[in-house]
């Protein structure tokens, strides 16, 4: 394992490796990656266009005093952008970091067009605890820091260390000054309490958190009205071109929980006329976090209507008239199943059919082996119903469904 610069400096310019794999290629300048590519017989370039682009404040990339005959396709920043123009692309759809849908659903809808799939553990869903907490404090913006938020962040860290010492913690601030202020507060806390902070705990700003993950992520938004009540709507790098990608990186670092510590309500942000999308997406995320915190989250559904309604087996199943003692709801709620069986707010199981989810699977093995194995591993009760069964004997299918659900 080595950086592209190290590969270019150390290894001879020959086909030395059978395979060269680039990770986080969105952060690698194209001209730094090309020499490393020549060292391999095959290359795999992985990255995410919705995350950070390469950035070096002090790097001069191009000389200005020569005639520019560069092909337009080469005028790209990252190795990932260059590769996407010449190499076959495969999108990885499975998301494995977040253990709850509400941690990833915002990014899935606003950045990935609903194409990511996540199968949460049913036991986590049964807890019915929001995975995002919106914690409002009465902080003010002064000298580019928010002292009240820093104090609240330290209180949360102290609480987590006492109540859940096995959980790893990451703190993300939205500017560098707030990051330093929180670090100072944590050092004071550790000294006064005579405790050692865990090595896994980090405090970073939104610029350099890509690649990290922790069980619990605490955000300090910091931005707030000043002492005169005036709100400045400049949010640092979020206001820049592709600033929303920085937000996407930050809000996808948590495995189990996000705590949003903020001094503002979403409606206080007047961002409708901002030039770039970052501040607008920022406000939408605060609205989303508040909604999840208030237990009002519902998974977004990807509409699949490639055929007439008569084509869909799930719609036939939903028309079953169950007896009154079976107060069941068959709903299209979980994006990884055709139907979710519910009784009130309780999840009872999943129904898989041969509708479009079946036909969109990458292989027969994926649908008949990997999907059942994963559902069982995640503690989901499930059953499969196929069109042939329904047309052959729909009453038998109904009886199977009633036996599938406990009385």
C-alpha positions as CSV (number, residue, x, y, z in Angstrom):
1,X,0.0,0.0,0.0
2,X,1.4,3.4,-1.0
3,X,0.4,6.8,-2.2
4,X,0.5,7.6,-6.0
5,X,3.5,9.9,-5.4
6,X,5.4,7.2,-3.5
7,X,4.7,4.6,-6.2
8,X,6.1,7.0,-8.8
9,X,9.2,7.7,-6.8
10,X,10.0,4.2,-5.7
11,X,9.0,1.7,-8.3
12,X,10.5,1.4,-11.9
13,X,8.3,2.4,-14.9
14,X,7.4,-1.1,-15.8
15,X,4.4,-3.4,-15.6
16,X,5.5,-4.4,-12.1
17,X,2.1,-5.3,-10.6
18,X,-0.6,-7.6,-11.9
19,X,-3.2,-5.2,-10.3
20,X,-3.1,-1.6,-9.1
21,X,-6.1,-0.5,-7.1
22,X,-6.8,3.2,-6.4
23,X,-9.0,4.0,-3.4
24,X,-10.6,7.4,-2.7
25,X,-9.7,8.4,-6.3
26,X,-12.0,11.5,-6.1
27,X,-9.2,13.0,-3.9
28,X,-6.3,12.1,-6.2
29,X,-5.2,14.6,-8.8
30,X,-5.3,13.0,-12.2
31,X,-1.7,13.8,-13.0
32,X,-0.5,12.1,-9.8
33,X,-2.4,8.9,-10.5
34,X,-1.4,8.3,-14.2
35,X,2.3,7.4,-13.5
36,X,1.1,4.8,-10.9
37,X,-1.3,3.3,-13.5
38,X,1.7,2.5,-15.7
39,X,3.1,0.2,-13.1
40,X,0.2,-2.2,-13.4
41,X,-1.2,-4.7,-16.0
42,X,-4.7,-4.1,-14.7
43,X,-6.2,-1.1,-12.8
44,X,-9.2,-0.7,-10.6
45,X,-10.1,2.9,-9.7
46,X,-12.7,3.4,-6.9
47,X,-14.1,6.6,-5.6
48,X,-17.2,8.7,-5.1
49,X,-18.0,11.8,-7.1
50,X,-20.3,12.9,-4.3
51,X,-17.4,13.2,-1.9
52,X,-14.4,15.6,-1.7
53,X,-12.4,16.6,-4.8
54,X,-8.7,16.9,-4.6
55,X,-7.5,20.1,-3.0
56,X,-4.2,21.6,-2.2
57,X,-4.1,25.3,-1.4
58,X,-0.4,25.6,-2.0
59,X,-0.1,23.4,-5.1
60,X,0.5,25.0,-8.6
61,X,-0.8,22.4,-11.0
62,X,-0.2,24.0,-14.4
63,X,2.3,26.3,-16.0
64,X,0.6,29.3,-17.5
65,X,3.2,30.3,-20.2
66,X,2.8,27.6,-22.8
67,X,0.4,27.0,-25.7
68,X,-2.5,24.9,-24.4
69,X,-3.4,22.1,-26.8
70,X,-4.7,19.8,-24.1
71,X,-7.6,17.6,-25.0
72,X,-10.7,18.8,-23.3
73,X,-11.3,15.4,-21.8
74,X,-8.1,15.7,-19.9
75,X,-9.0,19.0,-18.3
76,X,-10.3,17.3,-15.1
77,X,-9.3,17.5,-11.5
78,X,-9.5,14.0,-10.1
79,X,-8.3,10.6,-11.3
80,X,-11.9,9.5,-10.8
81,X,-13.2,12.1,-13.3
82,X,-10.6,11.0,-15.8
83,X,-11.3,7.3,-15.4
84,X,-15.0,7.8,-15.8
85,X,-14.5,9.1,-19.3
86,X,-12.5,6.1,-20.5
87,X,-13.2,3.1,-18.4
88,X,-16.3,0.9,-17.8
89,X,-18.2,2.1,-14.7
90,X,-19.8,-0.1,-12.0
91,X,-21.9,1.4,-9.2
92,X,-21.7,-0.3,-5.9
93,X,-25.1,-0.1,-4.4
94,X,-24.8,-1.8,-1.1
95,X,-24.3,0.5,2.0
96,X,-22.8,-1.2,5.0
97,X,-21.6,1.5,7.5
98,X,-24.9,2.9,8.8
99,X,-27.0,0.5,10.9
100,X,-30.2,2.5,10.6
101,X,-32.0,3.8,7.5
102,X,-32.4,7.2,8.9
103,X,-28.6,7.7,9.0
104,X,-28.2,7.2,5.3
105,X,-31.6,8.0,3.7
106,X,-30.9,11.8,3.3
107,X,-27.7,11.2,1.4
108,X,-29.3,8.4,-0.6
109,X,-32.1,10.7,-1.8
110,X,-30.1,14.0,-2.3
111,X,-26.8,12.6,-3.6
112,X,-27.3,9.1,-4.9
113,X,-30.7,9.2,-6.5
114,X,-32.1,6.6,-4.2
115,X,-29.8,3.9,-5.6
116,X,-28.1,2.8,-2.4
117,X,-29.5,-0.2,-0.5
118,X,-29.2,-0.8,3.2
119,X,-30.5,-3.7,5.2
120,X,-30.8,-2.6,8.8
121,X,-30.8,-5.0,11.7
122,X,-34.4,-5.6,12.8
123,X,-33.5,-5.5,16.4
124,X,-32.3,-1.9,16.0
125,X,-35.6,-1.0,14.3
126,X,-37.5,-2.6,17.1
127,X,-35.9,-0.2,19.6
128,X,-37.8,2.6,17.9
129,X,-35.1,5.1,18.9
130,X,-34.2,7.9,16.4
131,X,-30.7,7.6,15.1
132,X,-30.3,11.4,14.9
133,X,-30.7,13.7,17.9
134,X,-31.3,17.4,17.3
135,X,-29.8,19.2,20.3
136,X,-30.6,23.0,20.4
137,X,-28.5,25.3,22.6
138,X,-28.6,29.0,23.1
139,X,-25.2,29.7,21.6
140,X,-23.9,32.8,19.9
141,X,-21.4,33.3,17.1
142,X,-18.4,35.3,18.4
143,X,-14.8,35.3,17.1
144,X,-15.7,32.4,14.8
145,X,-16.5,30.1,17.7
146,X,-19.6,29.0,19.5
147,X,-18.8,28.5,23.2
148,X,-22.2,27.1,24.3
149,X,-22.0,24.4,21.6
150,X,-18.5,23.4,22.6
151,X,-19.6,23.0,26.3
152,X,-22.6,20.9,25.2
153,X,-20.3,18.7,23.0
154,X,-18.0,18.0,26.0
155,X,-21.1,17.1,28.1
156,X,-22.2,14.6,25.5
157,X,-18.7,13.1,25.4
158,X,-18.7,12.7,29.2
159,X,-22.2,11.1,29.1
160,X,-21.2,8.7,26.4
161,X,-18.0,7.7,28.2
162,X,-20.0,6.9,31.3
163,X,-23.0,5.2,29.8
164,X,-21.6,3.6,26.7
165,X,-17.8,3.3,27.1
166,X,-17.5,0.7,24.4
167,X,-18.8,3.1,21.7
168,X,-16.3,5.1,19.6
169,X,-16.9,8.8,19.2
170,X,-16.1,11.3,16.5
171,X,-16.6,15.1,16.7
172,X,-17.1,17.1,13.5
173,X,-17.1,20.9,13.5
174,X,-18.0,23.1,10.6
175,X,-15.0,25.3,10.9
176,X,-11.4,25.0,12.1
177,X,-11.7,27.6,14.9
178,X,-14.5,25.6,16.5
179,X,-12.5,22.4,16.1
180,X,-9.6,24.0,18.1
181,X,-12.1,25.4,20.7
182,X,-13.6,22.0,21.3
183,X,-10.2,20.4,21.6
184,X,-9.3,23.0,24.3
185,X,-12.5,22.2,26.2
186,X,-11.9,18.5,26.0
187,X,-8.3,18.9,27.4
188,X,-9.7,21.0,30.3
189,X,-12.3,18.3,31.0
190,X,-9.8,15.5,30.9
191,X,-7.5,17.4,33.3
192,X,-10.2,18.3,35.7
193,X,-11.8,14.9,35.8
194,X,-8.4,13.1,35.8
195,X,-9.5,10.8,32.9
196,X,-7.8,9.7,29.7
197,X,-9.8,10.3,26.6
198,X,-10.0,7.2,24.3
199,X,-7.5,7.1,21.4
200,X,-10.4,6.4,19.1
201,X,-12.0,9.8,19.8
202,X,-11.3,12.4,17.1
203,X,-12.1,16.1,16.7
204,X,-12.0,17.2,13.0
205,X,-13.5,19.8,10.8
206,X,-15.7,19.1,7.8
207,X,-12.7,19.5,5.5
208,X,-10.7,16.4,6.7
209,X,-13.1,13.8,8.0
210,X,-13.4,11.8,4.8
211,X,-12.4,8.1,5.4
212,X,-13.2,8.1,9.1
213,X,-16.1,6.4,10.8
214,X,-17.2,6.0,14.4
215,X,-20.2,4.5,16.3
216,X,-21.4,8.0,17.3
217,X,-20.7,11.3,15.5
218,X,-21.3,14.6,17.2
219,X,-21.7,17.7,15.0
220,X,-21.0,21.2,16.3
221,X,-22.7,23.4,13.7
222,X,-21.3,26.5,15.4
223,X,-22.9,29.0,13.0
224,X,-25.4,31.2,14.9
225,X,-26.7,34.7,15.4
226,X,-24.1,37.1,16.9
227,X,-24.6,39.0,20.1
228,X,-26.8,41.5,18.2
229,X,-29.0,38.8,16.8
230,X,-27.6,39.1,13.3
231,X,-27.2,35.8,11.3
232,X,-24.3,35.6,8.9
233,X,-25.2,33.2,6.0
234,X,-21.6,32.5,5.0
235,X,-20.9,28.9,6.0
236,X,-17.3,28.5,5.0
237,X,-16.5,25.8,2.5
238,X,-20.2,24.8,2.3
239,X,-20.7,28.0,0.3
240,X,-18.2,27.0,-2.4
241,X,-18.8,25.1,-5.6
242,X,-19.5,21.4,-4.6
243,X,-19.6,22.5,-1.0
244,X,-22.6,20.1,-0.5
245,X,-20.2,17.2,-1.1
246,X,-18.4,18.1,2.2
247,X,-21.7,17.9,4.0
248,X,-22.4,14.5,2.4
249,X,-19.0,13.2,3.7
250,X,-19.7,14.4,7.2
251,X,-23.2,13.1,7.6
252,X,-22.2,9.6,6.4
253,X,-19.5,8.9,9.1
254,X,-21.7,7.4,11.8
255,X,-22.4,3.7,12.3
256,X,-25.1,4.0,15.0
257,X,-25.9,7.6,16.1
258,X,-25.6,11.3,15.1
259,X,-26.0,14.1,17.6
260,X,-26.5,17.5,15.9
261,X,-25.5,20.2,18.4
262,X,-26.8,23.5,17.0
263,X,-27.8,27.0,18.0
264,X,-30.3,27.5,15.2
265,X,-33.5,26.2,13.8
266,X,-33.6,25.3,10.1
267,X,-36.0,28.1,9.3
268,X,-33.5,30.7,10.5
269,X,-31.4,29.9,7.4
270,X,-32.3,32.2,4.5
271,X,-30.4,30.5,1.8
272,X,-32.8,30.6,-1.2
273,X,-30.7,33.1,-3.1
274,X,-27.3,31.6,-2.5
275,X,-25.3,30.9,-5.6
276,X,-24.2,27.3,-4.9
277,X,-26.2,24.3,-3.6
278,X,-24.2,23.8,-0.3
279,X,-26.2,26.1,2.0
280,X,-29.5,24.9,0.6
281,X,-28.7,21.2,1.2
282,X,-27.4,22.2,4.6
283,X,-30.7,23.7,5.5
284,X,-32.5,20.6,4.2
285,X,-30.3,18.4,6.3
286,X,-31.1,20.3,9.4
287,X,-34.8,20.0,8.6
288,X,-34.3,16.2,8.1
289,X,-32.3,15.9,11.3
290,X,-35.1,17.6,13.3
291,X,-37.7,15.4,11.7
292,X,-35.8,12.2,12.6
293,X,-35.2,13.5,16.1
294,X,-38.9,13.9,16.6
295,X,-39.5,10.3,15.4
296,X,-41.3,11.5,12.3
297,X,-38.9,9.6,9.8
298,X,-40.4,7.4,7.1
299,X,-38.1,5.8,4.5
300,X,-38.3,7.3,1.1
301,X,-39.7,5.0,-1.5
302,X,-38.3,4.6,-5.0
303,X,-41.3,4.4,-7.3
304,X,-41.1,1.5,-9.8
305,X,-43.9,1.7,-12.3
306,X,-42.4,0.2,-15.5
307,X,-45.6,-1.8,-16.1
308,X,-49.3,-1.5,-15.6
309,X,-50.7,-2.1,-12.1
310,X,-52.1,-5.5,-13.1
311,X,-48.4,-6.7,-13.6
312,X,-47.4,-6.3,-10.0
313,X,-47.8,-9.3,-7.7
314,X,-47.4,-7.2,-4.6
315,X,-50.6,-5.2,-5.6
316,X,-52.5,-8.5,-5.9
317,X,-51.3,-9.6,-2.4
318,X,-52.3,-6.2,-0.9
319,X,-55.9,-6.9,-2.0
320,X,-56.2,-9.9,0.2
321,X,-59.2,-9.6,2.6
322,X,-57.8,-10.8,5.9
323,X,-60.2,-11.8,8.7
324,X,-60.8,-9.3,11.4
325,X,-58.6,-11.1,14.0
326,X,-55.6,-10.5,11.7
327,X,-55.1,-6.7,11.8
328,X,-52.3,-6.7,9.3
329,X,-50.9,-4.0,7.1
330,X,-49.1,-4.9,4.0
331,X,-47.2,-1.7,3.1
332,X,-44.4,-0.7,0.7
333,X,-42.2,0.8,3.4
334,X,-38.8,-0.9,3.4
335,X,-36.8,-0.3,0.2
336,X,-35.2,-3.7,0.3
337,X,-38.4,-5.7,0.2
338,X,-41.6,-5.6,-1.9
339,X,-43.9,-5.6,1.1
340,X,-43.5,-5.1,4.8
341,X,-45.9,-6.8,7.1
342,X,-46.9,-4.6,10.1
343,X,-49.3,-4.7,13.0
344,X,-49.6,-1.1,14.0
345,X,-46.0,0.2,14.4
346,X,-44.6,-3.3,14.9
347,X,-42.6,-4.9,12.1
348,X,-43.6,-8.6,11.7
349,X,-41.8,-9.6,8.5
350,X,-41.0,-9.1,4.9
351,X,-42.5,-10.4,1.7
352,X,-40.3,-10.9,-1.4
353,X,-41.9,-11.4,-4.8
354,X,-40.8,-11.7,-8.4
355,X,-41.7,-8.1,-9.1
356,X,-39.1,-5.5,-10.2
357,X,-36.8,-5.9,-7.2
358,X,-36.3,-9.5,-8.4
359,X,-35.6,-8.5,-11.9
360,X,-33.2,-5.7,-10.9
361,X,-31.0,-8.1,-8.8
362,X,-27.6,-8.6,-10.3
363,X,-27.9,-12.4,-10.5
364,X,-30.0,-15.4,-9.6
365,X,-27.6,-16.3,-6.8
366,X,-28.0,-12.8,-5.4
367,X,-31.7,-13.1,-5.1
368,X,-32.0,-16.7,-4.0
369,X,-28.9,-17.1,-1.9
370,X,-27.3,-13.8,-0.8
371,X,-30.5,-11.9,0.0
372,X,-32.1,-14.7,2.2
373,X,-28.8,-15.2,3.9
374,X,-28.5,-11.4,4.7
375,X,-32.1,-11.1,5.8
376,X,-31.6,-14.0,8.3
377,X,-28.3,-12.5,9.5
378,X,-30.1,-9.2,10.2
379,X,-32.9,-11.0,12.1
380,X,-35.7,-10.5,9.6
381,X,-38.5,-13.0,9.2
382,X,-39.4,-13.3,5.5
383,X,-41.2,-15.3,2.9
384,X,-41.1,-15.5,-0.8
385,X,-44.2,-15.5,-3.0
386,X,-43.9,-16.0,-6.8
387,X,-46.4,-15.2,-9.5
388,X,-46.8,-18.8,-10.5
389,X,-47.9,-19.7,-7.0
390,X,-50.5,-16.9,-7.0
391,X,-52.0,-17.8,-10.3
392,X,-52.1,-21.5,-9.5
393,X,-53.8,-21.2,-6.1
394,X,-54.2,-17.7,-4.6
395,X,-56.1,-19.0,-1.6
396,X,-53.1,-21.3,-0.7
397,X,-50.9,-18.2,-0.9
398,X,-53.2,-16.3,1.4
399,X,-53.1,-19.3,3.9
400,X,-49.3,-19.3,3.7
401,X,-49.2,-15.6,4.5
402,X,-51.5,-16.1,7.5
403,X,-49.3,-18.9,8.9
404,X,-46.3,-16.7,8.3
405,X,-47.6,-14.0,10.7
406,X,-48.0,-14.9,14.4
407,X,-51.5,-14.8,15.8
